[in-house]
Amino acid sequence: MDFPSISAAYAERVNAPYVAFLRRMEMLIDVVEAEGCVVRDRAGKAYIDCISGYGNCVLGHNPKPIVDAVVAEITSSRPFNLPFVHEVQARLAQRLAADSPGELECSFVVNSGSEAVETALKLARLATSRPGIISTTGSWHGFTFGCLGVSEPSMCRTFRPMLEGVKHVPYGDAAAVEAAIDERTGCVIVEPLQSESGAIVPPPGYLKALQELCARRKVVLIFDEAKTGIAKTGRLFCCEHDGAVPDILVCGKALGGGVMPVGAVIAKRSLWGRFGFSFPMSSSSGGGNAAACAAALATLELVQAQRLSARAGVLGNRLMHGLQALRGAHGEKVLGVSGIGLLTGVQMAHAKIAAEVVAQCAHRGVLVMTAFCDRSRLLVEPPICITEQQLDTVVHAIADAIDACSLA
């Protein structure tokens, strides 16, 4: 099929509003090739991809070591799925324990970040027998029902009533969390950086304060690093910037190297005692399959071998400097810049101008997107394989795009 018929079939049989959204943003592009941080359409036009599969492709598109690891696993004739216990998942669990901060020792591998969040919430319920959950406004934890219930409330109106017992407090305010804790509170779930609200960074010490608070009040602390984890902020996990360790850490998206969908829950051993009894409710036929585990293991090995966390930190500083200069040059249109490493957000004057910048950037060969929970903010999150020259090209394209947009 040619691209018009593909997009028409997708709209008719899969998701018409999403196709309409991409068309409205002038992002309905016939991409036929993707390698590293560059994608190409059928006409041969190249784009520097700073959407990165909504955070999946932290190593770039189709990274060869990850692809090779998956191919080797699925052609090995070893068991692939349940009910068999396979070596590669055990090796992945050992690697996650070694690479994770603090005493996070035990892990369970699932199909996605959303599944991992669901499992984390259930594990907290098992550990405390208390149903109350504290989350934050502006948060995004995934599309499954429990994840929606602990995400930004305004994003979930269609599905109300949501999960019972959830309280939302302002992000970055540890005192508000403490005030919300009562005798029914079982867990607190928070993102170390709120990506889908525009890469919002909490005050220094916030995560560490939550760790100390939850330990004192005997409440399980969950850090959702499905979007912020795996090197992109300059550390393997974003919480390490604050020196904080949760009781449960969730990862996903980039864990599969952009090649396989995979998520994981990593927890302290003290929470794991009753987990086995819940296994049938935290498992799935494809969860933790050998190919996904091979992709995750290869991703962690590549991140360490090539010191990609450090590289993301250096490149992130360059990107932040360039984006901050936009604010100085376009103060009436650019209200702020935030983020850590290669996960950055640009606050535009309003949502209309943000959408125009997305379209204008695409015309200039750079792909960015607006934040899901705040359409007035751009998200700029290139893969770690991007070069300094390509980063400079991205910043120049955004600057030109802003110049081309009307403030009205």
JOBELLIN-V906908 format. One record per residue. N is the residue number from 0. RES is the residue in one letter. SS is DSSP state (2 for helix, 1 for strand, 0 for the rest). NEAR is the number of other ideal C-beta (glycine too) atoms within 12 Angstrom. D_LAST is the distance of its C-alpha to the last C-alpha in Angstrom with 1 decimal. Layout:
n->[N;N]
res->[RES;RES]
ss->[SS;SS]
near->[NEAR;NEAR]
d_last->[D_LAST;D_LAST]
This chain:
n->[0;1;2;3;4;5;6;7;8;9;10;11;12;13;14;15;16;17;18;19;20;21;22;23;24;25;26;27;28;29;30;31;32;33;34;35;36;37;38;39;40;41;42;43;44;45;46;47;48;49;50;51;52;53;54;55;56;57;58;59;60;61;62;63;64;65;66;67;68;69;70;71;72;73;74;75;76;77;78;79;80;81;82;83;84;85;86;87;88;89;90;91;92;93;94;95;96;97;98;99;100;101;102;103;104;105;106;107;108;109;110;111;112;113;114;115;116;117;118;119;120;121;122;123;124;125;126;127;128;129;130;131;132;133;134;135;136;137;138;139;140;141;142;143;144;145;146;147;148;149;150;151;152;153;154;155;156;157;158;159;160;161;162;163;164;165;166;167;168;169;170;171;172;173;174;175;176;177;178;179;180;181;182;183;184;185;186;187;188;189;190;191;192;193;194;195;196;197;198;199;200;201;202;203;204;205;206;207;208;209;210;211;212;213;214;215;216;217;218;219;220;221;222;223;224;225;226;227;228;229;230;231;232;233;234;235;236;237;238;239;240;241;242;243;244;245;246;247;248;249;250;251;252;253;254;255;256;257;258;259;260;261;262;263;264;265;266;267;268;269;270;271;272;273;274;275;276;277;278;279;280;281;282;283;284;285;286;287;288;289;290;291;292;293;294;295;296;297;298;299;300;301;302;303;304;305;306;307;308;309;310;311;312;313;314;315;316;317;318;319;320;321;322;323;324;325;326;327;328;329;330;331;332;333;334;335;336;337;338;339;340;341;342;343;344;345;346;347;348;349;350;351;352;353;354;355;356;357;358;359;360;361;362;363;364;365;366;367;368;369;370;371;372;373;374;375;376;377;378;379;380;381;382;383;384;385;386;387;388;389;390;391;392;393;394;395;396;397;398;399;400;401;402;403;404;405;406;407]
res->[M;D;F;P;S;I;S;A;A;Y;A;E;R;V;N;A;P;Y;V;A;F;L;R;R;M;E;M;L;I;D;V;V;E;A;E;G;C;V;V;R;D;R;A;G;K;A;Y;I;D;C;I;S;G;Y;G;N;C;V;L;G;H;N;P;K;P;I;V;D;A;V;V;A;E;I;T;S;S;R;P;F;N;L;P;F;V;H;E;V;Q;A;R;L;A;Q;R;L;A;A;D;S;P;G;E;L;E;C;S;F;V;V;N;S;G;S;E;A;V;E;T;A;L;K;L;A;R;L;A;T;S;R;P;G;I;I;S;T;T;G;S;W;H;G;F;T;F;G;C;L;G;V;S;E;P;S;M;C;R;T;F;R;P;M;L;E;G;V;K;H;V;P;Y;G;D;A;A;A;V;E;A;A;I;D;E;R;T;G;C;V;I;V;E;P;L;Q;S;E;S;G;A;I;V;P;P;P;G;Y;L;K;A;L;Q;E;L;C;A;R;R;K;V;V;L;I;F;D;E;A;K;T;G;I;A;K;T;G;R;L;F;C;C;E;H;D;G;A;V;P;D;I;L;V;C;G;K;A;L;G;G;G;V;M;P;V;G;A;V;I;A;K;R;S;L;W;G;R;F;G;F;S;F;P;M;S;S;S;S;G;G;G;N;A;A;A;C;A;A;A;L;A;T;L;E;L;V;Q;A;Q;R;L;S;A;R;A;G;V;L;G;N;R;L;M;H;G;L;Q;A;L;R;G;A;H;G;E;K;V;L;G;V;S;G;I;G;L;L;T;G;V;Q;M;A;H;A;K;I;A;A;E;V;V;A;Q;C;A;H;R;G;V;L;V;M;T;A;F;C;D;R;S;R;L;L;V;E;P;P;I;C;I;T;E;Q;Q;L;D;T;V;V;H;A;I;A;D;A;I;D;A;C;S;L;A]
ss->[0;0;2;2;2;2;2;2;2;2;2;2;2;2;2;2;2;2;2;2;2;2;2;2;0;0;0;0;0;0;1;1;1;1;1;1;0;1;1;1;1;0;0;0;0;1;1;1;1;0;0;2;2;2;2;0;0;0;0;0;1;0;0;2;2;2;2;2;2;2;2;2;2;2;0;0;0;0;0;0;0;0;0;0;0;0;2;2;2;2;2;2;2;2;2;2;2;2;2;0;0;0;0;1;1;1;1;1;1;1;0;0;2;2;2;2;2;2;2;2;2;2;2;2;2;2;2;2;0;0;0;1;1;1;1;1;0;0;0;0;0;0;0;0;2;2;2;2;2;0;0;0;2;2;2;2;2;2;2;0;0;0;0;0;0;1;1;1;1;0;0;0;0;2;2;2;2;2;2;2;0;0;0;0;1;1;1;1;1;1;0;0;1;1;2;2;2;0;0;1;1;0;0;0;0;2;2;2;2;2;2;2;2;2;2;2;2;0;0;1;1;1;1;1;1;0;0;0;0;0;0;0;0;0;0;0;0;2;2;2;2;2;0;0;0;0;0;1;1;1;1;0;2;2;2;2;0;0;0;0;0;0;1;1;1;1;1;1;2;2;2;0;0;0;2;2;2;2;2;2;2;0;0;0;0;0;0;0;0;2;2;2;2;2;2;2;2;2;2;2;2;2;2;2;2;0;0;2;2;2;2;2;2;2;2;2;2;2;2;2;2;2;2;2;2;2;2;2;2;0;0;0;0;1;1;1;1;1;1;1;0;0;1;1;1;1;1;1;0;0;2;2;2;2;2;2;2;2;2;2;2;2;2;0;0;1;1;0;1;1;0;0;0;0;0;0;1;1;1;1;0;0;0;0;0;0;0;2;2;2;2;2;2;2;2;2;2;2;2;2;2;2;2;2;0;0;0;0]
near->[11;11;18;15;13;20;25;18;16;22;20;12;12;13;14;16;12;16;24;16;20;26;21;19;30;21;32;23;32;23;28;18;20;29;24;28;39;32;33;23;22;16;13;14;21;25;37;40;43;45;39;42;30;31;42;38;40;51;47;39;33;29;36;20;28;39;28;20;34;34;19;20;32;24;14;17;9;20;20;24;22;19;12;15;16;26;18;34;35;20;25;41;31;20;29;39;25;19;33;37;32;26;20;38;25;29;43;39;47;43;34;36;43;34;38;50;49;42;48;52;45;38;42;42;31;28;31;31;17;24;24;29;43;42;41;41;30;34;46;43;48;39;24;30;24;36;40;30;33;43;40;32;26;20;29;28;12;12;17;15;14;26;30;15;25;36;30;31;29;26;35;30;23;34;16;25;38;21;16;30;30;18;13;20;33;36;47;48;50;54;51;50;50;40;47;39;36;38;46;39;32;36;17;15;17;35;41;27;27;44;35;22;31;37;21;15;27;21;35;41;46;53;50;49;51;52;50;49;51;52;44;54;44;34;35;40;45;47;40;32;32;32;20;34;31;47;40;52;55;54;53;45;44;52;56;45;46;42;38;40;34;50;50;52;51;50;43;32;19;20;36;29;15;21;29;16;14;24;21;14;22;33;25;27;13;22;30;44;33;36;37;40;47;41;44;50;43;37;48;44;25;35;36;20;15;20;17;37;34;20;33;43;27;22;41;40;23;27;43;33;20;30;42;24;22;35;27;16;19;29;18;19;33;34;25;28;34;33;41;40;44;50;50;45;43;46;36;40;27;23;22;21;32;36;31;33;47;42;30;31;42;35;22;29;29;39;46;45;38;37;41;30;32;34;30;28;40;50;47;50;48;51;45;43;37;39;22;20;14;31;36;23;27;42;39;24;35;46;30;22;36;36;23;22;29;15;19;10]
d_last->[40.1;37.3;33.8;32.5;35.6;35.3;31.7;32.8;35.8;33.9;31.6;34.6;36.9;35.0;31.3;29.2;26.1;26.1;26.3;23.4;21.4;22.4;21.7;18.1;17.6;19.5;22.2;25.0;27.2;30.9;32.2;36.0;36.8;36.0;37.7;36.9;33.2;32.7;32.3;32.8;32.0;34.6;33.6;34.3;30.8;30.8;28.1;28.4;28.1;26.4;26.4;30.2;31.0;29.0;31.3;34.6;35.0;35.4;38.1;36.3;36.9;40.6;42.2;45.8;47.7;46.1;46.6;50.2;50.9;49.8;51.8;54.8;54.6;54.3;57.1;59.4;61.1;60.6;59.7;56.0;55.3;56.9;59.6;60.5;59.8;58.8;59.0;55.5;54.0;56.6;55.7;52.0;52.8;54.9;52.1;49.5;51.9;52.5;48.9;47.5;47.5;50.2;52.5;50.5;53.4;53.2;50.7;50.1;48.3;46.2;43.8;40.4;38.6;38.2;42.0;42.6;40.6;42.5;45.8;44.8;44.3;47.6;49.4;48.2;49.5;52.8;53.2;52.6;53.2;50.4;47.5;44.8;41.8;39.2;35.9;32.5;29.1;26.6;29.5;30.0;33.6;33.7;33.9;37.5;38.2;39.4;36.6;34.0;35.9;35.5;31.8;28.7;29.6;26.3;26.6;30.0;29.8;31.0;34.3;35.3;37.9;37.6;40.2;42.2;42.6;39.3;37.6;34.2;33.7;31.0;30.8;32.4;34.6;38.2;39.4;37.4;39.2;42.5;42.0;41.2;44.4;47.3;50.5;48.9;46.4;47.4;44.5;41.2;38.8;36.0;34.0;34.6;31.0;28.4;27.1;25.1;23.2;22.1;25.3;25.9;29.0;31.3;33.1;36.1;39.2;37.5;39.1;42.5;42.3;41.8;44.8;47.0;45.9;46.5;49.9;51.0;50.0;51.3;48.0;47.1;44.1;42.1;39.6;37.5;37.1;36.4;33.1;34.0;37.5;39.4;38.6;34.8;34.3;37.2;39.9;41.3;40.0;37.1;39.3;41.6;39.2;40.0;43.7;43.4;45.4;44.9;47.6;45.8;43.4;41.4;40.4;39.2;36.8;37.6;41.2;42.0;40.8;38.3;41.5;42.7;41.2;42.9;42.5;44.9;45.8;47.6;49.5;52.2;55.7;56.3;53.8;55.3;58.6;57.7;55.2;57.9;58.5;54.9;54.9;55.0;51.8;49.9;50.9;50.1;51.9;49.7;48.9;50.1;51.4;52.9;50.3;47.4;49.6;50.4;46.8;46.1;49.2;48.4;44.8;46.2;48.9;46.5;44.2;47.3;48.9;46.0;44.8;41.3;40.3;40.9;39.0;36.0;36.1;36.3;33.6;31.4;31.8;30.7;27.6;26.7;27.2;25.0;22.1;22.6;22.3;18.7;17.9;19.6;17.9;14.3;14.6;11.0;10.1;13.7;15.2;18.6;21.1;24.1;27.0;30.6;32.0;30.3;28.4;25.1;21.7;18.4;16.2;12.4;9.9;9.5;11.3;8.8;8.3;12.0;12.9;11.4;13.4;16.4;16.4;16.0;18.8;21.0;20.8;22.0;24.8;23.7;23.4;21.5;20.5;18.6;20.9;22.6;22.5;19.0;16.4;14.0;16.7;18.0;21.8;23.6;27.3;29.3;33.1;35.5;36.9;33.9;34.9;33.6;32.7;30.7;28.9;27.9;26.7;24.5;22.9;22.4;20.9;18.3;17.6;17.3;15.0;12.6;12.9;12.2;8.8;5.4;3.8;0.0]
